[in-house]
Amino acid sequence: MRKRILLLFFLASMVLFYSCQLDLNRDQVDSKSTEPIETSHNPELERNKKSSEREKTESENLESDIELVSPNIEKTVYLTFDDGPTSVTTDILDALHQFNAEATFFMLEPLMRDMPEVVTKIVEAGHAVGLHGVTHNKEHFYQSEQSALEEMMTAQKTLQQITGIRSNLIRTPYGSVPYLTNSFRDILDSRGFKLWDWNVDSSDWSLSSGQYVETVINQIENLVKADVAPIILMHDKQKTAEHLPILLTYLSDQGYQMKRMEENMLPYNFNCYTRCHRLTVQK
Protein backbone atom coordinates (compact mmCIF):
# COMPACT_ATOMS: atom_id res chain seq x y z
CA MET A 1 0.00 0.00 0.00
CA ARG A 2 2.81 2.35 0.90
CA LYS A 3 4.61 1.61 -2.39
CA ARG A 4 1.44 2.41 -4.36
CA ILE A 5 1.13 5.78 -2.65
CA LEU A 6 4.76 6.65 -3.40
CA LEU A 7 4.28 5.66 -7.06
CA LEU A 8 1.20 7.86 -7.40
CA PHE A 9 3.08 10.77 -5.81
CA PHE A 10 5.99 10.32 -8.23
CA LEU A 11 3.68 10.25 -11.25
CA ALA A 12 1.87 13.37 -10.10
CA SER A 13 5.17 15.16 -9.64
CA MET A 14 6.26 14.22 -13.17
CA VAL A 15 2.99 15.48 -14.65
CA LEU A 16 3.35 18.78 -12.80
CA PHE A 17 7.00 19.16 -13.97
CA TYR A 18 6.21 18.60 -17.64
CA SER A 19 3.22 20.91 -17.43
CA CYS A 20 5.39 23.74 -16.10
CA GLN A 21 8.07 23.05 -18.73
CA LEU A 22 5.47 23.24 -21.48
CA ASP A 23 4.21 26.60 -20.24
CA LEU A 24 7.78 27.92 -20.07
CA ASN A 25 8.52 26.89 -23.67
CA ARG A 26 5.30 28.53 -24.86
CA ASP A 27 6.23 31.79 -23.15
CA GLN A 28 9.68 31.75 -24.80
CA VAL A 29 8.17 31.18 -28.21
CA ASP A 30 5.71 34.05 -27.71
CA SER A 31 8.51 36.30 -26.53
CA LYS A 32 10.68 35.54 -29.61
CA SER A 33 7.77 36.21 -31.93
CA THR A 34 7.48 39.78 -30.58
CA GLU A 35 11.20 40.56 -30.89
CA PRO A 36 12.66 41.88 -34.19
CA ILE A 37 14.08 39.19 -36.40
CA GLU A 38 17.82 39.46 -36.66
CA THR A 39 19.10 38.56 -40.07
CA SER A 40 22.58 37.41 -40.82
CA HIS A 41 25.15 40.06 -41.95
CA ASN A 42 24.76 40.79 -45.70
CA PRO A 43 27.40 43.21 -47.06
CA GLU A 44 25.72 43.50 -50.49
CA LEU A 45 22.41 44.42 -48.89
CA GLU A 46 24.08 47.11 -46.79
CA ARG A 47 25.90 48.55 -49.81
CA ASN A 48 22.64 48.78 -51.76
CA LYS A 49 20.96 50.46 -48.81
CA LYS A 50 23.75 53.04 -48.46
CA SER A 51 23.79 53.64 -52.22
CA SER A 52 20.04 54.21 -52.22
CA GLU A 53 20.33 56.66 -49.33
CA ARG A 54 23.20 58.50 -51.06
CA GLU A 55 21.28 58.77 -54.35
CA LYS A 56 18.28 60.10 -52.50
CA THR A 57 20.43 62.74 -50.78
CA GLU A 58 22.10 63.77 -54.05
CA SER A 59 18.71 63.97 -55.75
CA GLU A 60 17.37 66.17 -52.96
CA ASN A 61 20.46 68.43 -53.21
CA LEU A 62 20.08 68.68 -56.99
CA GLU A 63 16.46 69.68 -56.66
CA SER A 64 17.49 72.29 -54.11
CA ASP A 65 20.17 73.68 -56.47
CA ILE A 66 17.71 73.88 -59.34
CA GLU A 67 15.34 75.90 -57.23
CA LEU A 68 18.13 78.35 -56.37
CA VAL A 69 19.11 78.92 -60.01
CA SER A 70 17.23 81.71 -61.73
CA PRO A 71 15.74 80.62 -65.07
CA ASN A 72 16.99 83.92 -66.55
CA ILE A 73 20.59 83.61 -65.38
CA GLU A 74 21.88 83.06 -68.92
CA LYS A 75 20.08 86.10 -70.36
CA THR A 76 22.79 88.63 -71.14
CA VAL A 77 22.75 91.87 -73.07
CA TYR A 78 25.64 94.15 -73.98
CA LEU A 79 25.02 97.89 -73.99
CA THR A 80 27.45 99.95 -76.03
CA PHE A 81 27.75 103.71 -76.48
CA ASP A 82 29.66 105.38 -79.33
CA ASP A 83 31.00 108.90 -80.00
CA GLY A 84 31.70 109.99 -76.44
CA PRO A 85 32.55 111.24 -74.00
CA THR A 86 30.13 114.17 -74.06
CA SER A 87 28.33 116.41 -71.62
CA VAL A 88 25.55 113.79 -71.18
CA THR A 89 27.83 110.85 -70.43
CA THR A 90 27.38 111.40 -66.70
CA ASP A 91 23.59 111.14 -67.15
CA ILE A 92 24.10 107.81 -68.88
CA LEU A 93 26.35 106.69 -66.03
CA ASP A 94 23.72 107.68 -63.48
CA ALA A 95 21.05 105.64 -65.25
CA LEU A 96 23.33 102.62 -65.52
CA HIS A 97 24.17 102.86 -61.83
CA GLN A 98 20.48 102.98 -60.89
CA PHE A 99 19.91 99.62 -62.60
CA ASN A 100 23.24 98.04 -61.64
CA ALA A 101 24.03 97.79 -65.35
CA GLU A 102 27.42 97.54 -67.03
CA ALA A 103 28.23 98.95 -70.46
CA THR A 104 31.05 99.53 -72.93
CA PHE A 105 32.00 102.99 -74.21
CA PHE A 106 33.74 103.31 -77.59
CA MET A 107 35.28 106.78 -77.42
CA LEU A 108 36.84 109.27 -79.82
CA GLU A 109 40.37 110.41 -79.08
CA PRO A 110 39.84 114.21 -79.27
CA LEU A 111 36.85 114.01 -76.90
CA MET A 112 38.84 111.91 -74.43
CA ARG A 113 41.48 114.65 -74.37
CA ASP A 114 38.79 117.31 -73.89
CA MET A 115 36.99 115.48 -71.06
CA PRO A 116 39.49 113.24 -69.26
CA GLU A 117 37.55 113.49 -65.99
CA VAL A 118 34.52 111.87 -67.64
CA VAL A 119 36.69 109.08 -69.04
CA THR A 120 37.96 108.48 -65.53
CA LYS A 121 34.40 108.36 -64.17
CA ILE A 122 33.49 105.71 -66.73
CA VAL A 123 36.34 103.50 -65.56
CA GLU A 124 35.67 104.13 -61.87
CA ALA A 125 32.05 103.11 -62.38
CA GLY A 126 33.22 99.70 -63.60
CA HIS A 127 32.44 100.00 -67.29
CA ALA A 128 34.60 98.88 -70.20
CA VAL A 129 36.37 101.44 -72.36
CA GLY A 130 37.06 100.99 -76.05
CA LEU A 131 38.36 102.95 -79.01
CA HIS A 132 36.40 104.60 -81.83
CA GLY A 133 39.28 106.24 -83.62
CA VAL A 134 40.15 109.92 -83.99
CA THR A 135 38.36 111.66 -86.84
CA HIS A 136 35.14 109.68 -87.33
CA ASN A 137 35.60 110.67 -90.93
CA LYS A 138 35.23 107.72 -93.28
CA GLU A 139 37.29 109.38 -96.03
CA HIS A 140 40.20 109.71 -93.65
CA PHE A 141 39.83 106.59 -91.53
CA TYR A 142 39.32 104.19 -94.47
CA GLN A 143 41.83 105.94 -96.72
CA SER A 144 44.32 103.12 -96.13
CA GLU A 145 45.13 100.30 -93.75
CA GLN A 146 47.80 102.48 -92.19
CA SER A 147 45.45 105.40 -91.59
CA ALA A 148 42.96 103.12 -89.79
CA LEU A 149 45.73 101.60 -87.68
CA GLU A 150 47.19 104.98 -86.76
CA GLU A 151 43.83 106.31 -85.59
CA MET A 152 43.27 103.35 -83.30
CA MET A 153 46.81 103.46 -81.92
CA THR A 154 46.50 107.20 -81.23
CA ALA A 155 43.21 106.65 -79.37
CA GLN A 156 44.73 103.74 -77.48
CA LYS A 157 47.66 105.84 -76.34
CA THR A 158 45.47 108.73 -75.14
CA LEU A 159 43.17 106.40 -73.21
CA GLN A 160 46.13 104.76 -71.53
CA GLN A 161 47.58 108.12 -70.55
CA ILE A 162 44.29 109.12 -68.90
CA THR A 163 43.32 105.86 -67.21
CA GLY A 164 46.34 103.58 -67.27
CA ILE A 165 44.27 101.06 -69.25
CA ARG A 166 45.59 99.74 -72.54
CA SER A 167 42.37 98.75 -74.28
CA ASN A 168 42.26 96.62 -77.41
CA LEU A 169 38.49 96.89 -77.84
CA ILE A 170 37.67 98.83 -81.01
CA ARG A 171 34.70 99.82 -83.12
CA THR A 172 35.34 101.41 -86.47
CA PRO A 173 33.34 104.45 -87.66
CA TYR A 174 29.96 103.42 -89.13
CA GLY A 175 30.76 99.76 -88.53
CA SER A 176 33.10 97.42 -90.33
CA VAL A 177 30.95 96.91 -93.45
CA PRO A 178 31.45 97.87 -96.20
CA TYR A 179 34.81 99.66 -96.00
CA LEU A 180 36.82 97.49 -93.62
CA THR A 181 38.13 94.94 -96.08
CA ASN A 182 40.07 91.86 -95.07
CA SER A 183 43.39 93.66 -95.49
CA PHE A 184 42.25 96.28 -92.94
CA ARG A 185 41.05 93.57 -90.58
CA ASP A 186 44.29 91.66 -90.83
CA ILE A 187 46.50 94.62 -89.88
CA LEU A 188 44.28 95.58 -86.96
CA ASP A 189 44.20 91.99 -85.78
CA SER A 190 47.99 91.74 -86.04
CA ARG A 191 48.28 94.55 -83.49
CA GLY A 192 45.97 92.77 -81.07
CA PHE A 193 42.85 94.88 -81.59
CA LYS A 194 39.44 93.24 -80.99
CA LEU A 195 36.86 94.45 -83.51
CA TRP A 196 33.28 94.78 -82.25
CA ASP A 197 30.20 95.56 -84.31
CA TRP A 198 26.59 95.11 -83.14
CA ASN A 199 23.46 93.07 -83.83
CA VAL A 200 20.92 95.60 -82.50
CA ASP A 201 20.93 99.04 -84.11
CA SER A 202 19.00 101.50 -81.95
CA SER A 203 18.93 104.18 -84.66
CA ASP A 204 18.94 106.64 -81.76
CA TRP A 205 20.80 109.11 -83.95
CA SER A 206 17.90 109.37 -86.41
CA LEU A 207 14.68 108.53 -84.57
CA SER A 208 12.84 111.27 -82.77
CA SER A 209 12.11 111.29 -79.04
CA GLY A 210 12.29 107.85 -77.43
CA GLN A 211 11.28 105.79 -80.44
CA TYR A 212 14.64 104.07 -80.38
CA VAL A 213 13.61 102.17 -77.24
CA GLU A 214 10.76 100.39 -79.05
CA THR A 215 13.08 99.67 -81.97
CA VAL A 216 15.63 98.08 -79.65
CA ILE A 217 13.05 95.98 -77.81
CA ASN A 218 11.65 94.58 -81.06
CA GLN A 219 15.12 93.55 -82.24
CA ILE A 220 15.98 92.01 -78.87
CA GLU A 221 12.86 89.85 -78.90
CA ASN A 222 13.78 88.52 -82.34
CA LEU A 223 17.31 87.69 -81.21
CA VAL A 224 16.03 85.90 -78.11
CA LYS A 225 14.08 83.52 -80.33
CA ALA A 226 17.37 82.69 -82.09
CA ASP A 227 19.20 82.32 -78.75
CA VAL A 228 21.59 85.18 -79.57
CA ALA A 229 22.90 87.67 -77.00
CA PRO A 230 21.97 91.23 -78.01
CA ILE A 231 24.77 93.74 -78.60
CA ILE A 232 23.07 97.13 -78.69
CA LEU A 233 24.50 100.11 -80.55
CA MET A 234 23.63 103.46 -78.97
CA HIS A 235 25.23 106.87 -78.99
CA ASP A 236 26.36 109.33 -76.36
CA LYS A 237 23.50 111.73 -77.09
CA GLN A 238 21.01 113.73 -75.05
CA LYS A 239 17.83 111.95 -76.17
CA THR A 240 19.50 108.58 -75.72
CA ALA A 241 20.31 109.46 -72.12
CA GLU A 242 16.80 110.83 -71.48
CA HIS A 243 15.02 107.62 -72.49
CA LEU A 244 17.66 105.12 -71.40
CA PRO A 245 15.88 104.37 -68.07
CA ILE A 246 12.87 103.08 -70.02
CA LEU A 247 15.06 100.59 -71.88
CA LEU A 248 16.89 99.58 -68.71
CA THR A 249 13.57 99.03 -66.92
CA TYR A 250 12.47 96.66 -69.68
CA LEU A 251 15.75 94.73 -69.62
CA SER A 252 15.68 94.46 -65.85
CA ASP A 253 12.06 93.30 -65.79
CA GLN A 254 12.87 90.65 -68.40
CA GLY A 255 15.68 89.29 -66.25
CA TYR A 256 18.61 90.41 -68.40
CA GLN A 257 22.09 90.83 -67.00
CA MET A 258 23.65 93.93 -68.54
CA LYS A 259 27.33 93.18 -68.88
CA ARG A 260 30.43 94.88 -70.23
CA MET A 261 32.68 93.51 -72.93
CA GLU A 262 35.93 91.89 -71.88
CA GLU A 263 39.27 91.59 -73.61
CA ASN A 264 39.13 87.78 -73.54
CA MET A 265 35.72 87.55 -75.21
CA LEU A 266 35.33 86.38 -78.80
CA PRO A 267 34.44 89.58 -80.69
CA TYR A 268 31.32 89.88 -82.80
CA ASN A 269 31.79 91.62 -86.13
CA PHE A 270 30.11 91.78 -89.50
CA ASN A 271 31.24 89.30 -92.12
CA CYS A 272 32.30 90.77 -95.41
CA TYR A 273 31.09 88.02 -97.72
CA THR A 274 30.89 89.98 -101.00
CA ARG A 275 29.87 93.27 -99.39
CA CYS A 276 33.25 94.79 -98.49
CA HIS A 277 35.16 97.06 -100.81
CA ARG A 278 37.69 99.82 -100.53
CA LEU A 279 36.37 103.32 -100.12
CA THR A 280 36.58 105.36 -103.27
CA VAL A 281 37.71 108.83 -102.23
CA GLN A 282 36.35 111.49 -104.52
CA LYS A 283 38.88 114.13 -105.44
C-alpha positions in Angstrom: 0.0 0.0 0.0 2.8 2.3 0.9 4.6 1.6 -2.4 1.4 2.4 -4.4 1.1 5.8 -2.6 4.8 6.7 -3.4 4.3 5.7 -7.1 1.2 7.9 -7.4 3.1 10.8 -5.8 6.0 10.3 -8.2 3.7 10.3 -11.3 1.9 13.4 -10.1 5.2 15.2 -9.6 6.3 14.2 -13.2 3.0 15.5 -14.6 3.4 18.8 -12.8 7.0 19.2 -14.0 6.2 18.6 -17.6 3.2 20.9 -17.4 5.4 23.7 -16.1 8.1 23.0 -18.7 5.5 23.2 -21.5 4.2 26.6 -20.2 7.8 27.9 -20.1 8.5 26.9 -23.7 5.3 28.5 -24.9 6.2 31.8 -23.1 9.7 31.8 -24.8 8.2 31.2 -28.2 5.7 34.0 -27.7 8.5 36.3 -26.5 10.7 35.5 -29.6 7.8 36.2 -31.9 7.5 39.8 -30.6 11.2 40.6 -30.9 12.7 41.9 -34.2 14.1 39.2 -36.4 17.8 39.5 -36.7 19.1 38.6 -40.1 22.6 37.4 -40.8 25.1 40.1 -41.9 24.8 40.8 -45.7 27.4 43.2 -47.1 25.7 43.5 -50.5 22.4 44.4 -48.9 24.1 47.1 -46.8 25.9 48.6 -49.8 22.6 48.8 -51.8 21.0 50.5 -48.8 23.7 53.0 -48.5 23.8 53.6 -52.2 20.0 54.2 -52.2 20.3 56.7 -49.3 23.2 58.5 -51.1 21.3 58.8 -54.4 18.3 60.1 -52.5 20.4 62.7 -50.8 22.1 63.8 -54.1 18.7 64.0 -55.8 17.4 66.2 -53.0 20.5 68.4 -53.2 20.1 68.7 -57.0 16.5 69.7 -56.7 17.5 72.3 -54.1 20.2 73.7 -56.5 17.7 73.9 -59.3 15.3 75.9 -57.2 18.1 78.3 -56.4 19.1 78.9 -60.0 17.2 81.7 -61.7 15.7 80.6 -65.1 17.0 83.9 -66.5 20.6 83.6 -65.4 21.9 83.1 -68.9 20.1 86.1 -70.4 22.8 88.6 -71.1 22.8 91.9 -73.1 25.6 94.1 -74.0 25.0 97.9 -74.0 27.5 100.0 -76.0 27.7 103.7 -76.5 29.7 105.4 -79.3 31.0 108.9 -80.0 31.7 110.0 -76.4 32.6 111.2 -74.0 30.1 114.2 -74.1 28.3 116.4 -71.6 25.6 113.8 -71.2 27.8 110.8 -70.4 27.4 111.4 -66.7 23.6 111.1 -67.2 24.1 107.8 -68.9 26.4 106.7 -66.0 23.7 107.7 -63.5 21.0 105.6 -65.2 23.3 102.6 -65.5 24.2 102.9 -61.8 20.5 103.0 -60.9 19.9 99.6 -62.6 23.2 98.0 -61.6 24.0 97.8 -65.3 27.4 97.5 -67.0 28.2 99.0 -70.5 31.0 99.5 -72.9 32.0 103.0 -74.2 33.7 103.3 -77.6 35.3 106.8 -77.4 36.8 109.3 -79.8 40.4 110.4 -79.1 39.8 114.2 -79.3 36.8 114.0 -76.9 38.8 111.9 -74.4 41.5 114.6 -74.4 38.8 117.3 -73.9 37.0 115.5 -71.1 39.5 113.2 -69.3 37.6 113.5 -66.0 34.5 111.9 -67.6 36.7 109.1 -69.0 38.0 108.5 -65.5 34.4 108.4 -64.2 33.5 105.7 -66.7 36.3 103.5 -65.6 35.7 104.1 -61.9 32.0 103.1 -62.4 33.2 99.7 -63.6 32.4 100.0 -67.3 34.6 98.9 -70.2 36.4 101.4 -72.4 37.1 101.0 -76.1 38.4 103.0 -79.0 36.4 104.6 -81.8 39.3 106.2 -83.6 40.1 109.9 -84.0 38.4 111.7 -86.8 35.1 109.7 -87.3 35.6 110.7 -90.9 35.2 107.7 -93.3 37.3 109.4 -96.0 40.2 109.7 -93.7 39.8 106.6 -91.5 39.3 104.2 -94.5 41.8 105.9 -96.7 44.3 103.1 -96.1 45.1 100.3 -93.8 47.8 102.5 -92.2 45.5 105.4 -91.6 43.0 103.1 -89.8 45.7 101.6 -87.7 47.2 105.0 -86.8 43.8 106.3 -85.6 43.3 103.4 -83.3 46.8 103.5 -81.9 46.5 107.2 -81.2 43.2 106.7 -79.4 44.7 103.7 -77.5 47.7 105.8 -76.3 45.5 108.7 -75.1 43.2 106.4 -73.2 46.1 104.8 -71.5 47.6 108.1 -70.5 44.3 109.1 -68.9 43.3 105.9 -67.2 46.3 103.6 -67.3 44.3 101.1 -69.3 45.6 99.7 -72.5 42.4 98.7 -74.3 42.3 96.6 -77.4 38.5 96.9 -77.8 37.7 98.8 -81.0 34.7 99.8 -83.1 35.3 101.4 -86.5 33.3 104.4 -87.7 30.0 103.4 -89.1 30.8 99.8 -88.5 33.1 97.4 -90.3 30.9 96.9 -93.5 31.4 97.9 -96.2 34.8 99.7 -96.0 36.8 97.5 -93.6 38.1 94.9 -96.1 40.1 91.9 -95.1 43.4 93.7 -95.5 42.2 96.3 -92.9 41.0 93.6 -90.6 44.3 91.7 -90.8 46.5 94.6 -89.9 44.3 95.6 -87.0 44.2 92.0 -85.8 48.0 91.7 -86.0 48.3 94.6 -83.5 46.0 92.8 -81.1 42.8 94.9 -81.6 39.4 93.2 -81.0 36.9 94.5 -83.5 33.3 94.8 -82.2 30.2 95.6 -84.3 26.6 95.1 -83.1 23.5 93.1 -83.8 20.9 95.6 -82.5 20.9 99.0 -84.1 19.0 101.5 -82.0 18.9 104.2 -84.7 18.9 106.6 -81.8 20.8 109.1 -83.9 17.9 109.4 -86.4 14.7 108.5 -84.6 12.8 111.3 -82.8 12.1 111.3 -79.0 12.3 107.8 -77.4 11.3 105.8 -80.4 14.6 104.1 -80.4 13.6 102.2 -77.2 10.8 100.4 -79.0 13.1 99.7 -82.0 15.6 98.1 -79.7 13.0 96.0 -77.8 11.7 94.6 -81.1 15.1 93.5 -82.2 16.0 92.0 -78.9 12.9 89.8 -78.9 13.8 88.5 -82.3 17.3 87.7 -81.2 16.0 85.9 -78.1 14.1 83.5 -80.3 17.4 82.7 -82.1 19.2 82.3 -78.7 21.6 85.2 -79.6 22.9 87.7 -77.0 22.0 91.2 -78.0 24.8 93.7 -78.6 23.1 97.1 -78.7 24.5 100.1 -80.6 23.6 103.5 -79.0 25.2 106.9 -79.0 26.4 109.3 -76.4 23.5 111.7 -77.1 21.0 113.7 -75.1 17.8 112.0 -76.2 19.5 108.6 -75.7 20.3 109.5 -72.1 16.8 110.8 -71.5 15.0 107.6 -72.5 17.7 105.1 -71.4 15.9 104.4 -68.1 12.9 103.1 -70.0 15.1 100.6 -71.9 16.9 99.6 -68.7 13.6 99.0 -66.9 12.5 96.7 -69.7 15.7 94.7 -69.6 15.7 94.5 -65.8 12.1 93.3 -65.8 12.9 90.7 -68.4 15.7 89.3 -66.2 18.6 90.4 -68.4 22.1 90.8 -67.0 23.6 93.9 -68.5 27.3 93.2 -68.9 30.4 94.9 -70.2 32.7 93.5 -72.9 35.9 91.9 -71.9 39.3 91.6 -73.6 39.1 87.8 -73.5 35.7 87.5 -75.2 35.3 86.4 -78.8 34.4 89.6 -80.7 31.3 89.9 -82.8 31.8 91.6 -86.1 30.1 91.8 -89.5 31.2 89.3 -92.1 32.3 90.8 -95.4 31.1 88.0 -97.7 30.9 90.0 -101.0 29.9 93.3 -99.4 33.2 94.8 -98.5 35.2 97.1 -100.8 37.7 99.8 -100.5 36.4 103.3 -100.1 36.6 105.4 -103.3 37.7 108.8 -102.2 36.3 111.5 -104.5 38.9 114.1 -105.4 
